[in-house]
Amino acid sequence: MSEIAIIGAGPAGGSAALFAAKAGKQTLLIDSDQSMTKKAWLENHYGVPEITGPNLVETGIQQAKKFGAEYVQAKVTDIVKSEDGFTIATEAGASYQAKHVIIASGVFLDFAEKSGLQTKPGTEPRIKSILDVDAQGRTNVEGIWAAGTCAGVSVHTIITAGDGAKVAINVISELNGARYVDHDLLK
């Protein structure tokens, strides 16, 4: 069983997976390979002069894997609460268990709505609905969090990546029982 499963490997999900794995949490990153970032050309992502969306997503996945995250390409169809966490079902019939779930699925919310998560109208252009979350990223189901575009954050990659990191820090802090901070120093 993973401590944290992240659904979606775009900038929000990849960033959440990177922070979770680097914090030593058993991390599972599940992605359907449908991220809208895969269609992007970026010249406004801080620290990167220019990059294609596919390269940005792949870089995020590789960073998370470097710190031990497991990556699975699959389309999530349902999340079911169990006694000790959640079971995440996929279209291919595989299922995964996790204590906490971070949804970072961009515009794809069918499985989330099916799982009982509350939504509300989106505020970004072309974003029909978003998950109803509090300022920390918590949804109405204890143990399920949301980050990025699906949580109402602007679709810009730099903003969704930051939101993914923020939500991951909040989950890690809850698991640790104390505020988690990750600062590396120059060697």
N, C-alpha and C positions, 0 to 999 in steps of 0.2 A: 504494500500500500504506500502510495506517495504521500508525503506531507502536504505538498501543494501541487495541484494540477492546473495548468494554464491552457485555456482553449483559445487558440488563435496565435499565430507566430508572426503577425505584423509587428510594427514598431511597439505597440503597447504590450502585446503578449511576449515578444522577444525580450523586451526590457525587463518585464516582470520575471521571466524565467532566468535571465542573467542574474538579477539581484537575489532571487531565491536560491539558485544553485550556488552562487558565490558565498552565500550565508551558511552553506552546509546543509541546506534542507533537501530532502529527497524530492526532486522536482521532475515532473512530467509535463512536456510541452506537446500538445496535440494540435495539428493544423490540417485544414482541408485543402490548402494550396489555392485558395480563392481570394486572397487578400487584394483589396483595391490598390494597395501599394505596389503590387506586381505590375501595374500599368503606368507607374509614375516615373517621371524624370525629375530629379531633385537638385536644386541649386540653392535651397534655403534651409538646409539641415545643418545646424551649427557644427563646426569642426570638420565638415566634409565639403570640399570645394564643389563637387558635383558627383552624383551617383545615380545609377538606375535603381528603380524600386526593387526589382528582383535581387540585385546585389546587396542592397540595404537589408532586405529580409534575410537573405542567406548569411550575411555577416552576423546578424543578431542571433540566428540559430546556432552558428558555429561558436560564438562567444558563450552562449548558455551551455552548450555541450562541453566546452573547454573546462567548465567548472563542475561537470558531472550531470547536467540535465539529460534526461532521456527524451528523445524526439520521436514522435510517431506521426506519420501522415495518415489522417483519417478524418471523416466527417462525423461530428458528434450529432446524435439524434435525440438524446435524452440524458437528464441527470436525475438520479433518484437518491433521496436521503435515506441513509441506513443508520443503524445504531451508533457506529463509530466513524461516520463520514458520509461519503457519497460514492455511488456507482455511476460511471460515465459510460453510456452505451454509444456505439458507433454504427454507421451504416453497414459496414462489412461484418457486423455481428460480434466484434471483439468488445470487451468491456474492461474498464480500468477503475481502480479504487483510489480515493484520495480523502484526506482529512479536511482539506480546504480546497476550494475551486475559485480560480480567477477567470472570469469570462472576459476575453478581449477579442471578440469575434467581429468587430466592425459593424457592418450593416446586417449581418446574419443573426437573427434572433429567434427563428422558428423553434429551435430546440429549447431555448431559454423560456419562451412563453409556455411551451408544452410542459416544462418542468415547474411551472407555478410562479415564475418570477414576474413581478409587476413591471409594466412598462408605462411610458408616458410619451406624448408627442415629442419628436425631435426638434431641435432648434437650428441645426445646420441645414443649408440647402440640400435637397434630395435625400435627407435622412428622415424617413417616415416616423420611426419610433425608436426610443432608447430605453434602457433599463433604468428604473427608478432607484437611484443610489443616494446614500448620504455623503457627506464631505470626505469621509475616509474611503469610500468605495464599496460600502456594505449594501447588499440588496435586502429584500424582505425575507430572504431565507438565510438563517444563521449559518455561517460557514461558506456562503457563496458571495463572492465579491465581483466587481466589474471595473474595467479600466478602458480608457481610450474612447473611440468614437461610439461604441455601444453604450457607454456610460455618459454620453452627452458632451464629451470633450471635442474640441475642434478637430477636424480631420487632418490637420497638418501633422506630418510625421514627427517633428520635433516635440510637439505638444502631446501627442498620444504616447510617445516614448517616455516622456517625463511622468505622465499620469500612470503608466504601467509600473514605473519604478516606485512612485509614491504608494500605490496600492500594495505592491509587494512588500515594501518596508512596513506598512501597517499590518499585513498578515504575519510577517516574520516577528514583528514586535509582539503581537498577540500570542503567537506560539512560544516565544521566549519569556513572556511575562515581564518584559522591560523594553524600553525604546531601543531599537536597533539602529546603529549608525555604521556605515561602511565608508571609511576613508583610508585610501592607500597613501603611503608616503614615498617620495622619491628615494631610490636606493643609492 
